[in-house]
Each structure stands twice: as structure tokens, then as C-alpha cells.
């Protein structure tokens, strides 16, 4: 399938290619510079894992926003709306509502109870080695699922920017993104990652706001005219603005939508790269403040995805979007080029370069956060506390985390090469489902249920993890259709594209059942100690 590089008409005229690549390179160089600077400030394990707990609530709110508004948000959701209208916008609603769960149930207790990772909270009252092993395994798996979406977005984006097409081009682009990702983590640690996420959040909001203003200006600030034009250009008419274009056609697609909604709403509170962000602030109050800021920033962004998605449908058209990328992941950059003056114009080339650079910075910031979360969990939970049983120093632990980042980056590159046909938002929804199935039940039970036991934690984590991953493997996402991970194979006996409706309740059920079985009792003193710490902050790091 690999063929020679060709210049895409949608990617901007050839005479502007140098300008596009130069602007793009400047953005990437700035973020790498920030990473190197921050790396020089990283002196200890606390600096590497938690940024020295030196960030304010507002700074961490920006960083959380930068971590959360990923390629799925900017590229995947814009593409989903451009191709499926109303049903695509459901992703925006789900991602935003999910923050209420994180704010109300997880943010403050987690910050008070842990040190660096989710497993710190679980190990406080449960058997340390088996629980850390389970939590570390779950963290790595969820992070790799999420990393896949970023790799897919990066491949589509840079291929468009460079005017490259073909399997070979995308593979080299994914390898490049993976290498830069590893550099971010190994050099900058949490400090570098956080500052890159802060800069990226500001740039992303500014870029999205600029496109929103330009799109609305083209339709005289009349949202009704924009939606009408999008429906007309989509070729689907009024159905484009109504439920059912992607979900609701039959019973299976309705169940798939419910499954997707559960995964989106419950998944955020179990995402490891989001959970570790609560440890970068000095107090629980700052953690709460950071989530409040994040909700405001993320909410504003997702409102603007209306202009991104429907604007792309109205001004670029679904045919041109699919011709560039079959899953719609290039809808936002193509829209930027169109509102900047169109293909071949200097304004279009500049805006395409700026928005693509912002999107690429988005991808790099998110993959750095994901890689840091998974490598930190491996080094801190699996290596330091399980394999070495606490007999390790800070330097060895940080070195292990850096080596783990290289390995996890390599795995993500290998899987990302095969996943380019999938929509980035749909891939992230799978990561949310795995996180909500394996991590969320265990965290909630540990924080709020005094009868929760080690057996319950292990059943919940492994049961939710194995069930969700197994159902994904045997779903239409992996095989059985042209857009699947392996389109030439067919073993999709599970009909839903998202496993959440089965695996999330199963994770909660197994945690409850495992804790109620005889032969193991919860320690009420340990729970009382954790409860005081989680609610008051007494003894928090």
C-alpha cells in the first residue's frame, strides 16, 4: 500500500510549503526549549514526578486543560462533527460533563491521600505489592490506549502539513512523534511537561478562538446560517443536525451510544495522566481550584468545537475532509486554511501552519503527560515498591522511569503505525472505557467504602482491565470492517465499538463481590486513617 509522497491540494500550495514548515518548526523548537530549561530545574524524584508541587491552582488548571484537550478534542471531535453532525458533538458533551465526576469525587481526596501515583492511595490501606502491581499494569495499558489516539492524530496532521500521503510517510511521522515524546519526558520530567501543557493550552484556546471568530464572521455571526450551510454541504440535509446519523439507527448502535456515554462521563476520573496532575500543587485547596479553572477553560473550548466541526462541514465539505483523511482527523487544519484565505493563499498557508503547530504542540504535550504517568507508575509502583521492595534510591527510580518512557514510547509507535484509519476521538473513548472499568471503581471504593479489601481491588482492576481490553480486541474497532485496526481480518463477535456498558458495571461488581467474600476482612483503622487524610489533608505530602 505504500506509495510515493504526493502533494495534497488541501495541504496548501507548494510555494508556501517552506513558510508552513518554518512556522511549524519554530513552535516545536520553543516547546523543546522549555523542556530543556525545566529539565535543569529537576533535581529530585519529587521534581520529576510532581514538579516539586510548586504550581498554583491556576497554573495547574491550565496544565490540566492542556493535558485533557488532546488530539481527540481538537482533531478527532472536529472531524466527528464535520462528518456526523449532531452525533459527533456528543463527544464534546461527554468529555465536558466528565469533569464534574472528577471534581466532586476524586480531585481533593486523591491529592490528600497519595504521593505520586494512584497506587499510593490504594496501598495505604491494602496489601502493597499486589495492589501496586495491578494499578501499575492498569496505568500502563490505559496510557498506551490513549497514546494511540495521539499517534493517529499526529500522523494525519503532519502528513497534511508536509503534503505527504501513503502508509510509509505516516509511519515515519509516527516514529518522529514518538522520539520527540520520549525526549520531553526524559529531559523535562513533570516540570517540563507541565510548562509545555500550560503554553499549549493558551495557544490552543487562542487558535480555536481565532478560527471560531473567522467562521462566525463568514456567516454574519448567525449560528443558524452556519448550521444550515453545514447541513446542506454535508449531503445529508436535516438529518445532519438530528440524532441518529451515527448512533440510533438500530438497537446495536443505540447500545453503542449508551456505552460511549458511560465511558466518556466516568472515564476522566480514572485516567492516570489526569490523576497525577493533582499531585503537582502544594495543597488540596489548590487542587480544587485547579479543577475549577480546568472546567471553565475546557468548557469554553468544547463550546467552540461547534464552530470547528460545523464550520468544517460548511466551508470545507465532507468529501474534501474524507479525501484528506478518511476518519476526519484533518478537518480543523483544513478549516483553518479555508478561513485564512483558501488553498494557495499566503493567509491560508500561515493559518494552516499556526493551527497545525498548535495541534502538534497539543499532541506532544499530551503524549508527554501520558508517557510520564505510565513510566512513573512503572518506576515508582512496580520497580521501587514491588520488584526492589523499597530498597532503591531516588536516582535509580528516576532512571528507571526514563528507561520505561523509552520502552512505552516504542510500544506506542509500533501500535500507532496500524491505527491510522481510526478516528482519534473514538480511540480516546476506548481509553476512557478501560480507565472507567479498571481504575475508577478501585479508587472510589478505596476512598469511600470501609469494607473494601485487597481481593476486591485486585478483582476490580484485573476484571475491569481484562474484560474491557478483551471486548475491544473482539470489537469492530479491531477487525471486520475497512476502517478497523486490521481490516483484512474478521473476528469481531462483540458488536459494540465501545465496551463500557459491559466492562464498567463489571469492574464495580467484581470489586464489591471480592470484598464481601469470606477469608479476608478490611482493616477499619487503616480506613479511618485514610478517611481523615482524604477529607482534611492531615498528613498529606
N, C-alpha and C positions, 0 to 999 in steps of 0.2 A: 504493500500500500504506500510505501514511502516514495515520494517523488520530489523533483527538484523544487527549490524555492521559487515562489512566484510573487509578484507584487499584487496585492489586493487593491482593487479600486476603492474599497471602503476605508482602507488604511491611510489615505491621504496621497497626494500626488508625489511622484518620485522626487521632484525637485525640492520638496520640503522635508525629505527623509532625514537629511543631516540636521536640520533645525529640531525636528522631533526627537531624534536620538540624543542630541546635545542637552536639551532641556530635561529630558528623562534622566540622563546620566548625572546631571547636577543634583537633582533631587535625591538620587540614590547615594551619591557621594556625601551629601550633607548628613544623611541618616547614619552612614557608616562612620563619619567623623564624630558624631555624637556618641556612638557606641565605643569608639576608641577612647574618647575623653572620659566617659563613665567607667570604662574598664580600669583606668588608672586610679579611680576612687574606690575600687573594690578591694578591700583588704582582708575580709573575714568571711566565714560561711554565712553569717547574718547579712552581710552586704550582698553576697552572691544570690542567696535565696530570697531575701526580703528587702533588698535595697537599703539596709540599715534602719528600716522602719522610720525613714526620715521624710516621707512625703505627706503633704497636708491632705485634708479631705477633698478639697477642690482639685488638687493635682491628681490624686488617685481616682477621682471621679472622671477626669479627662482620660486617664490611662485605662480605666475600665471600659470607657466608651471606645477608646482606640482598640482595645483587645476584643471587644464584642462586635463592633461594626466591621466585619470581616469581608472577605471576597464574596461570601454568601450574601451579605447585606447589600453591598454596593453593586456587585456584578450579577449575582445569582437572582436576587429579588427583582432588580430592574428587568432582567431578561424574562423572569417568570411572569411579571405583569405585562410586559410587551407582547408575550406570546399567548397568555391565557387570561388577561384582563383581571376581572374581579377575583377569580380563584388564585391568581398569582399574588394579589395583595394580601391574601390570608396569611402568607408568611410574615409580612410586616406586623400584622396584628399579634400573631403568636409570639414572635420574638420580643415585642414590647411588653405584653402582658406578663411574660415570664419573669420580668424584673420584680413584680410585686411579690412573687413567691420568695425570691432571693432576699428582698428587703425585709419582709415580715417574719421569715422563719430562720434564715441562715446567717446573714451578714454579721450581726453583732455577737451572737453566741459562738460562732466559729472563730471570730477574731479573739475572743476572750479565752477560748479553750485550747487552741492549738499553738504551735510554734512556727513551723514551716509548711506542713502539708496536712491534707485531710486525715491521713493516718494518725497524726499526732493526737487528734481528737478521739479517735476510736481506741487507740492504745492506752488512753488514760484510765479507762475502766474495764477494758477487755484484755485477753491474753495477747501480749505484744507481738510475738513473732508470727503466728498465723494471720492475725488481723493486718499487720503491716504488709505481709506477702500478698494477701488478697487485694488490699487497697492499692498497693503499688502496681500490681498487674492490671487492675481496672483502669488506673490512671493512664498507663502507657497505651492500652487499647483504645480508650476514648480519644486520647490525643492524636493517635495515628489516624483514626477515622476523620477527625476534624482537619488534620493536616492534609488529607487527600483533597478536601474541598479547596483549600488554598492553592495547592499544586495545580489543580484543574483551572482555577481562575487565573493563575499566573501564566500557564501555558497559553490560554486563549488570549490574554491581554497582550503579552509580549509578542506573540505571533502576529497579532493585528498591528502592533506598533512598528514592528520591523518589516511588515509587508510579507511575512513568511507564511507558507501553508505546508501541509504534509506532515506525516507521522514523525519523520526524522527531526524536523525543526522543533516540534513540540517537545520531543524527548530531550533534546539538548537544552531547551529553555527550562524544563522542569529540573534538570540536573543543575543548571546555573542557580536557580532559585534555592534549591536545597543546600548548595555550598554556601551561598550568602547567608542563609538562615543559620547554619552551623556557626559561621563567623560571628553573627550577632550575639549568640548565646555564650560561646566560649570566651569571647573577648569582653563583652559588656555585662554579663550577668543580669540580675534583676534591675540594677540601676540603669544600665544602658537600655534594656528593653523598655523600662517604664518611660524614660525620656523620649525614646523613639515613638512610643504609643501616644504620649502627650502631643508631640509635634504632629504626628499623623492624624490625631483626632481633630485638631484645629484645622489642618489642611483639608481634611475630608469634609468637615462641615462647611468650610468656606467654599470649596469647589462645588459641593452639592447645592449650596445656596445660590451660587452664581448660575449654574445650569437651570435651577428652578426659576429664577428671575427671568432668564433669557427665554425659557419655554413659555412661561405665562405671558411674557410681553408679546410673543408671536401670536397669542390668542386673545390679546387685549385684556388680559387678566380675568378672563371669563372661563372658569373651570368647566362649565357645561359645554362650551365650544371645544375645549381640549378633549373632553371625554367623547363627545360626538365625533370629532375628527379621528380619534383613535379607533372607535368602533367601525367607522367607515373604511379606514385604511387597513384594518385587520382582516377584512374579508369575511368576518363572522357576524357583522351587523350588531343588533341589540344584544345578542347572546354574549358578546364580549364583555358587557357591563353587568351581566347577571350571573348568579351562581350556577355551576354545573358544567362549565366548559372543560374543566379538567377533573373535577370531582362531582359526583352526584348523578352520573349517567345511569348507574345501576347500583345494586346493593354492595358490591365489592368496592366500588370507588367511594361510596358513602362511608363504609367502614374504614377505608384508607384515609379519608379526611379526618375522621374521629381519632384515628391512630396518630396521624400527623399532629393534630391539635394537642393531644396529650403530651407527645414528645416535646413540642415547642414550649408549652407552658411550664412543664415540670423539669425540663432538661437543664435550664440555666443554673438552677440551684445545685446541680451535681457536676457541673463542668469543672475539671481540675484547674484549668488556667484562669478561670474566674475566681474560684475559691482561694487560690494563693494570693490574689490581689488584696484580700482583706488583711493580710499579714504585713503589708508594706507601710501601714500607718501606725502612729505611736499609741493610739487609744481606740477604745470601742466607739466612742463618740465620733471620732474621725472616720471610722469605718462606716458608721451610719450616714454621716454627712456625704461621704464619697458615693454611696449608693443613691442618695437623693439627687446629687448632681448628675450621676450617670443616667438616671431615669429621665431627667429633663433634657439632657443632650441627646440621648438615644431616641426619645420621643419626638423631638424636633426633626431628627434625621429621618425617621420612618414616615413621618408625615410628608416629607419631601420626596420619598420614593414614589408617591403618586405622580408627581411631575416627571420623575425619571422614567418610570415604566410606561405610563400612558403617553408621555411626550415622545418616547422612542417609537411606540406603536404608530403615533400620528405623523411624525416627521420623517422617520427612517423607513418604517414599514416592516412587517413581519418577514416578508420574503428576503429583504436585504439582510436582516438580522440573522436569519437561519442560514443564508448563504455564507455569512462570515463565520458563524458558529452555531451548530445545529441545536445546542441547548440554550441559546440566547445569552451566553455569558459576556458578549461584547456589546450589548445593547447600550449601556451607559456611555462608553467611549465613542461609539458611533453617533449617539445623540449629541455629545459634546462637539464633535466635528461639524455636525449639521447646523447647530445653533451658532457656532463660531463663524460660519460663512460658507460651509459646504466643502465637499471634497475638492482638493486642488487650490483652495484659497489659503492665504497666509494665516488669517484669523482662525480658520478651521484647523489648520496644522498645529498652531500654537495651543489652542484649547484642547485638542486631542492629546497633545504631548503633556500638558499640565494635568489633565484629568487622569490620563494613563499613569503618569508618575505618582499621583496621589493614590490611585488604586494599587499600584505596585508597592508603595510605601505601606499601604494598608495590609497587603498580603505579608510583607516582610515582618511588620510589627506583630501581626497575629501569629505567624508561624514561629517567631522568636518566643512569644509568650507560651505557646503550646509546647515547644521543644523544651523550654526551661521547666515547665510544670512536670513533664514526664521524666526528664533527666534528673530533676531534683528529687522526685519521688523514688526513682531507682536508687540514687546515691544515698539519700537520707533514710529511706524506709527499708529497701531491700539490702543494700550493701552494708551500710553502717550498723543497722539495728538487727538485721536477720542473719546475714552471712558472717559479718565480723562481730556480732553480738555486743556492739557498743565500744569495742576496742579499736577505735580509729580516731585519728586527729582531723582537724578541720581541713588541713591542706589535702590530705588523702581523699576526704569526702568530696571536696570541690573538684579535684582532679577526676574522680570517678564520674561526677556529674557531667563534666566536659566530654569525657570519653563516651558516656551514654548518649549525649547530644549528637555526636557524630554517628553512632550506630542507628539511633532513631531517625536521624535525617536520611541515612541511607535506605532504611526500610520505606520511608515515606516517598522517596524518589522512585524506588522500584515499583511501588503500588500506583503512584501518581501517573506513571507512563501509560498504564492501562485504563485509567479512569476518565480520559479527556472527553468522552461522549456524554458524560453525566452533567446535569445542572448543579452548580456549586451550592445553591440553597438546599436542594434535595439531599446532597451529600451531608451537609451540616445537620439536617434534620435527623439523619441516621445517627450521627454522633450524639445528638440530644437524646435520642431514644435509648442508646446504650448508657449514657450518664444517668438518665432518669430511672433506668431499670436496676443498675448496679450500685451507684453511689448515693443517690438521694434517699432511698429507704434506709440505708445504713446510717447515714448522717442524722436523719430525723429521729430514728429510733434511739440512737446513742444519746442524743441531746435531750429527748423528751419522754423516754419510756424507761422506767426504773427496772423493769423485768427483762430488759434486753440482755442477751448473753453472747458469748463468743461464737457459739454454734449458730445462733441466729444471724450474726454478722456475716459469717462465712457462707451460710446458705443464701443469704440475701445477695451478697456481692457476686459469688460464683454462679448462683442460679440466674440472677438478672443478666449477668455478663454472657454466660453460655447461651441462654435462651435468645437474647436479642441478636447476638452475633450469628448464631445458627440460622435464625429466621431470615436475617439479611442475606446470608450466603445462598439460601434456597428461595430467594425472592426474585421478582422481575428486575431488580436493580443489578443483579449479578449475571443472570443469563435469561435466554428465552425471547429477547427482542433486539432490534438493531441498535438501540441506544444503551444496551446493558454493558457491564464491565467486560464480559466475554460473550460477544454477540453470536459467535459461532456455536455455542453450546446451549443446551436446554435441560436444566434440572430445577426449574422454578416451581416446586409444588406448593409453596406458600404464596397465596395470591396477592398479598398486600405489599406495597412498596416501603412501608414503614412498620416495624414490629411493635411499636409502643403499646397498642391496645392489648396485646398478649403479655409482653415481657415486663411492662411496668407493674401491673397488678400482681404478676407472679413474683417479682422481686419483693414487694411488700408482704405478700402472703408467706413466702419462704422465711423471711426474717421473723415474722410473727410465730409461725409454726415451729421453727428451730428453737426459739426461745422458750416456748411452752412445754416442749418435750422434757421428760424427767432426766435425771442424772447430771444436771448442771443447773446451778442457781446463780442469779445475778448478785453482785456484792452491793448491798444497799448503801454502805458507807462510801464506796467509790462513786456511786451515782450522786449521792448527796454533795460530795465534794465537787464533782463536775457541774452539778446544777448551780451551786453557789458561784463557781468561777464563771460559768457561761452567762449568768444573769447579772452579775455585779462587776465582773472584771477583776475580782480579787485573785492575785497570783498570776495574772496574765503577763505574757512576755512583752 
